[in-house]
Amino acid sequence: MSFEFEVEATVDLGLGYRLIAGGYRGRGRSTEPSDYTAGETRSSATRQVLSTDLAEALDRADMREEQAIELMLVPETGGAPSRSARQEDAVILETPDLGEGRGQVVMLTDEDGGISFHYPVESEASQQVQPPSVRGAGGTKVFVIPAEVAPGEPEDDAETRSLVSMVGRKLVQVLSFPVVRTIGARVGEPLVRRWEASNRPYGIRWYGSSDFTTRDGRAVDDWVDLAGKRSLLFIHGTFSTSPGGFGGIPPTVMERLEERYQGRVLAFDHPSLSADPVDNVSWFLDQIPNGVRLDVDIIAHSRGGLVARVLSGGMPDAGLDLSKVSVNAVVCAGTPNYGTPLADAEHLSSLCDRLATATNLVPGLPVSEIIDVVLLLVQVVAQAVLEGLSGLQVMRPGSDFLDSINTAPETGARYFGVAADYEPTERGMKRVVSGLKDGAVDFVFQGAHNDLVVPTVGVHSGTHPFAIDPSRLVSFDSRRGVMHSTFWKEPELAAALTDWLSGDD
């Protein structure tokens, strides 16, 4: 169905969908049942816009396209646009309530490739997320959709082009997902725990230069051969796996490390959302046979650095018996040693937007690793219950975990740091990172330098005694374009790893 509308119009799109466009005029197309060809679950417009990775991830997550709406928006003076929670101009989309079995979320792809997720709200005034269990008034759900038009591009009226990728054009996809029924309020934890048990299970594997980019590594079973000799242990971060977190390391660097440690290179895979770092370390210690003591250096990415700090004795009150492990050196790459605001419940949707947009616009990221967890968190946010995600909650600035680990006595381990200040160059990344029209202030980090996920300074220093000496730090400035998941390809880091990690017995 094609349609046009004037400012302040209410457009009936059919099938229970309505668009309320205060402050904008425009035109668009909405999907009708006949628009889906045999065997397809998405409209032709969606297939033009979504990457194969994202489309396949939506299928794995059972997030079905219920409606696709292409919009061209032109702001009009004198109109009264709605406002999003971030004070952006917005339009209102009303959708039919699908009943108790399916929740809904809107995925918006704007004209410069930015992706953001939007959730049904109690009302336009409150904009509190309405859980799927609440039936909408009149059998409808209400979404507030940002409508800001990217500046500086000429209009293109070629009818043969998709509306998306043209100035002011946006693709609005209404996606449904299965609702998790549970007793009590802790829906997030069991949903995520079940998913991680299947997709991010515990394991300790050999991690050599021939298989570090695959998930088919051989499990460690000959622990006795490791005793009394220094090994290298990789610990991945949030959302990830060992190949996802470290697969970007140049093969020549892995070969050098493997030679330096005479093949004693291991990786620790673990759930990172439903279990906290103390839980992770407890499981790791349980796998080491009695009578075996490991001597390790550690390369850790992101939250993996917090796991490494616990393993090295940084949580003396945790009740862990660390007699089986001696930690010599720890490399913390992008570790939120002083937390990240994206771990706050109110900012989880921003985390999802950032990572989804990065997978859409930035080449070289472990897309399938990231997007599956992003879509899982989108469903958790859409169900409006976020308690119980202990693996994320420890990374909140000022959390009890961070206060404890950052004030603990020194453990004797030598810490090294890798940090970055990422300044997006792609327009879509700029828009989703800033969250504000003028792009002058980072919406989540309030202007603080960050690598897209973690504050730059928070990797190595903060308000507590824990700090990483500047002489043991590699930091990339904003001109380098290095973000949270792309440290490993940088030659300075390869050289630093060689200097920091001796592999000496």
PALO-398137 format. One record per residue (C-alpha): y, x, z. Coordinates in steps of 0.02 Angstrom, whole numbers, plus 50000, padded with zeros to 5 digits. Last residue first. Layout:
N
YXZ...
This chain:
505
489495295051640491085296851538491495282451420493285288851412494205272451391496095273651400496455286251262495295278551132495855261251180497655266951156497335272950979496565256250930498025247351013499305257250915498345253550753498585234550769497065224550713496585219850890498135210950949497955195350839497465181350958499005180351069500255183950932500865199350840502265196450714502855214450728504715210850735504495201450899504055216950998502295223251029501875230251201500575243551240500505247151426499745260851533501335271251548502235255151596501145254051753500225237451769500815226751914500075217652063501295217352210501885199452181503455193152092502905198151917502265212251810501015216751673500445201551576501835190751647503125200751551502555193551384502335175551442500625169151384500175156851244501295159951092501455178651133502935175351248504755179751276505585167451397506725154451317506185139751424504325143751403503835125951360505245119951246505705136951177507585135951161508655138851007507595128950884509085117350854508005101750847506925105150997505045107851017505355126350994503535130950963503135116050850504675118750743504545137450729502695136750688503015124350547504425135050481503355150650470504235165850546503665163650725504315176050855502895183150957503305194751101501715204251134500705211551277499275223951303498955230751477497955244251566497235243251742496325257151835495065250351962495255256252141495285238752212497085237452268497325225152410497525206752363499275199552334499055195952147497295188952166497775176752303499395170352227498515168752059497095158252132498255147552237499215143152080501015149252066501045149151877499575138551816498165149851758496925144151892497105126551824496305130851658494585135551723494705121951855494845107851729494515095151868496015083851850496655079751676496545060751665497635052751530496185048751412497255055351270497415072051361495515073751369495325068851186496635081651135495735094351245494145092351142495145093350981495905109851038494175116051089493485113250914495065120350836494995137250919493275144150879493275136350705494935144650665494575162350724496315167550665496545178350510497835167950419499225158950514499755141650452498425128650494497575138250634499295141750708499765123250696498205118150792498545131550923500335126650952500015107950954498555109451075499575120251194500995107751184499785093751230499235104051380501045105151440501065091351571499395097151640500075114451675499045127951588500395129751453501555136051590500605152551587500035162551736500595178351823499115188751766499055178251609498045191451513498675195351338497545210451327497025216451500496085232951482495095236451640494505253751696493225259251829492285243751888490775246452001489495232452004487945227952104488825229052274490015215252222489345202252342490555187852317491295178152463492905173952372494005181352509494035198752430494695191652265495235207152167493545215652186493265222552011492335206851958493815196152012494975206951907493805205851759493755186851768495655186951771495655198351619494505186051530495945173551543496755182651396495635195951320494645208451422494025225951382493055231951533492405248851594490775247551687489615255651816488175243651847487065244552001485245239351988484175237452146484145218652137484195212551958485885208351879485925190251819486595183351984488115194651970488645186451806488445168851878489565173152027490815181351909491005165451807491145154251961492505165852030493395165151861493475146051864492235134451780492605118851675493815127251553493185145051528491315143251500490495160351484490015173951362489935191651434489825205651306488935222351321489115240051253487915253651312487635260951138488045278851186489665273451273490735284351158489665280251008489875261651034491725263951061491925273550898490885261050801491925246850873493515255650818492825258450643492345240050633494165234850660494315222950808494585205250742492895199250805493505201450984493895184051048492895173850923491435185950924491405185851115491675167151132493305157551150494195142651224494985153451362494695172151354493315184451311492535197751423491925213851339490935226251446490795244951412489425254351504489435269351621487735276151666486865275251836485975259051796486025253451614484205257551575483695246951725484535231751650483295230151506483525211451475485205209751390485195195651263485225200451079486745194850981486735180050863488525173950885489185185650751490695197150739490005210050863488375211650765488275228750683489585237450791488625232950946488765219651080487175217951181487225200951261487605192451426487555173451417488345157651487488535142751372490075138851265489485125251144488145115151233488615118351415490435118851359490375101051294489525094451451490785103251563492245096951458491755078651473491245080851656492905089051701494105078051605493465061451672493885065551853494615048651902493125039451972491555032951889491425038151709491515030951535491985043251400492905035051256492305038851080493685044750963494945036450849496195044950735497815037550667498455049950540500315051350505500735062450358502555067450346503835068950210505645073150251505645087150124504095087250016502495095550078501785078250124502285064750000500855070049889501495074549718501325064049561502845053449599504015068149583505475063449692505885080649759507315081749883508135098649900507705109150054508865115250191508435104850340506735098850407506825080250445506555074950625505445059650638504475062650799503175048550821503195037250975501525028150977501195010451041499465002451052499194984151011498124969551071499614958951119500044971151258498874985851245497224985851338497104999251469495435008451466496075019551325497295028051444499155025151418500135041351412501815039251497503215036951371504255027751504505525019251390504455017651233503115009351338501415013151414501175026551282499825029651153499645048351119500385060350995499665076250923500665089150828500365099250670501695109550581501405112250396503185112250333503245093850282502545087450446500745084450492500605071550631498955068150718498995051350808497785047850950496645033150986495235028651105493655019851053492365009951155493534998951258494354990051114495134995950952496904990651000497834987950837499215000450798501095000550828502075015350763503815018950827504995031150742505765046350822507315056850845506895071050964507285070151149505715079551201504955063251268505315055851097506865045751057507045029950955508335030150818509895019250826510645018750653512475021750614512175037050512510555036650414509145049250422507995049950268506115048550299504715050050172503115043950253501265044950213500215033950325498365036850356497335024150453495725023650553495275041950525493795045650635493725058650772491865061250799492215078850867491085086750737491935076550601493655081850659493065100050658492475098050478494185091650425495045105850518493985119350439494145111750265496035111950281496895095250290498305090750172497555085150006496065077150093497265066950198498135059550046496445055249968495995045150122494695051150246492905046250285492255049050110490495044050052491125031449926492995032549901494205027150037495745019049961494895002049953495025000450143496925001850130497915017450173499785017350194501105023550074502905027950103504745024650083506335028650175507715023250289507985030350461508955026750621507755013850690506115014350596504855002250673503175004050584501824990750606499914991750592498824976350624497824977150462499444976550362500864988750351502164976950422503804986550416505134984050549506814989650483508234997550583508755007950430508025001950266506215001450211505125004950060503265001650041501705007049949500005000050000
